[in-house]
Amino acid sequence: MKERKLIEEASRLAKPYCIMKGSKFRLKDFDPADTNGVKSKQRAEKLREQSSAMASQMQEKLYAQDRWALLLIFQEWTLRAKTVPSSTSCQG
């Protein structure tokens, strides 16, 4: 997927989950089974792989500039409904 399309798709998928006012946020208002239109596990895995690769490339550019840092923390669900944190290091 082209970089621009991937960014647009990621923005579309993330938009419903962006919290702008924490005082109005209630976790119970979110369905944990919601996939926001991603129909298959294969599609979700492909999007995750592409997004991770792009984030890694962007992070390398930031690291090369030696001016900025970026730390991304993702949380994904395993089959046993436990959370597994993963991140893209800001060290390069």
RODO-2510 file (C-alpha; in nm, 4 decimals, decimal comma):
residues 92
     n   res          X          Y          Z
     1     m     0,0000     0,0000     0,0000
     2     k     0,1330     0,3452    -0,0854
     3     e     0,2424     0,5594     0,2081
     4     r    -0,0259     0,8252     0,1578
     5     k    -0,3059     0,5666     0,1358
     6     l    -0,1749     0,3869     0,4438
     7     i    -0,1771     0,7132     0,6406
     8     e    -0,5334     0,7860     0,5271
     9     e    -0,6479     0,4332     0,6186
    10     a    -0,4795     0,4538     0,9604
    11     s    -0,6419     0,7930     1,0236
    12     r    -0,9826     0,6572     0,9268
    13     l    -0,9425     0,3561     1,1554
    14     a    -0,8115     0,5576     1,4518
    15     k    -1,0530     0,8514     1,4350
    16     p    -1,3398     0,6937     1,6345
    17     y    -1,0973     0,6071     1,9148
    18     c    -0,9266     0,9453     1,9514
    19     i    -1,0050     1,0963     2,2896
    20     m    -1,0168     1,4767     2,2792
    21     k    -1,1769     1,5423     2,6180
    22     g    -1,0745     1,2966     2,8856
    23     s    -1,3522     1,4071     3,1182
    24     k    -1,6118     1,2668     2,8769
    25     f    -1,4256     0,9403     2,8146
    26     r    -1,5856     0,6214     2,9428
    27     l    -1,4285     0,2893     2,8528
    28     k    -1,7675     0,1209     2,8814
    29     d    -1,8820     0,3274     2,5794
    30     f    -1,6460     0,1303     2,3542
    31     d    -1,7220    -0,2182     2,2248
    32     p    -1,4082    -0,4332     2,2650
    33     a    -1,5194    -0,6458     1,9681
    34     d    -1,5377    -0,3465     1,7332
    35     t    -1,3083    -0,3821     1,4312
    36     n    -1,4107    -0,0520     1,2671
    37     g    -1,4703    -0,2172     0,9327
    38     v    -1,1658    -0,4436     0,9180
    39     k    -1,3330    -0,7676     0,8154
    40     s    -1,0572    -1,0280     0,8453
    41     k    -0,7664    -1,1127     1,0676
    42     q    -0,5419    -1,1295     0,7595
    43     r    -0,6322    -0,7715     0,6625
    44     a    -0,5698    -0,6506     1,0185
    45     e    -0,2309    -0,8237     1,0263
    46     k    -0,1362    -0,6747     0,6885
    47     l    -0,2322    -0,3242     0,8043
    48     r    -0,0367    -0,3712     1,1266
    49     e     0,2728    -0,4934     0,9411
    50     q     0,2592    -0,2072     0,6901
    51     s     0,1970     0,0518     0,9614
    52     s     0,4823    -0,0807     1,1744
    53     a     0,7199    -0,0734     0,8765
    54     m     0,6206     0,2823     0,7904
    55     a     0,6531     0,3970     1,1535
    56     s     0,9984     0,2403     1,1646
    57     q     1,1019     0,4247     0,8473
    58     m     0,9695     0,7534     0,9833
    59     q     1,1484     0,6951     1,3125
    60     e     1,4768     0,6314     1,1287
    61     k     1,4386     0,9667     0,9531
    62     l     1,3767     1,1418     1,2846
    63     y     1,6759     0,9674     1,4393
    64     a     1,8979     1,0661     1,1461
    65     q     1,7996     1,4312     1,1949
    66     d     1,9209     1,4078     1,5561
    67     r     1,6625     1,6666     1,6601
    68     w     1,3422     1,4799     1,7320
    69     a     1,2353     1,1628     1,9073
    70     l     0,9264     0,9497     1,8715
    71     l     0,7948     0,6814     2,1016
    72     l     0,4935     0,4807     1,9929
    73     i     0,3287     0,2289     2,2198
    74     f     0,0792    -0,0130     2,0724
    75     q    -0,1405    -0,2540     2,2536
    76     e    -0,2763    -0,5572     2,0762
    77     w    -0,4849    -0,8497     2,1880
    78     t    -0,3638    -1,2088     2,1850
    79     l    -0,5984    -1,5023     2,1417
    80     r    -0,6195    -1,5389     2,5196
    81     a    -0,7437    -1,1797     2,5609
    82     k    -0,4282    -1,0674     2,7371
    83     t    -0,2637    -0,7496     2,6235
    84     v     0,0836    -0,7495     2,4753
    85     p     0,2574    -0,4113     2,4596
    86     s     0,4905    -0,3411     2,1697
    87     s     0,6751    -0,0277     2,0733
    88     t     0,8980     0,1332     1,8181
    89     s     1,2128     0,2428     1,9943
    90     c     1,3152     0,6053     1,9819
    91     q     1,6779     0,4903     1,9820
    92     g     1,6814     0,3798     1,6166
***
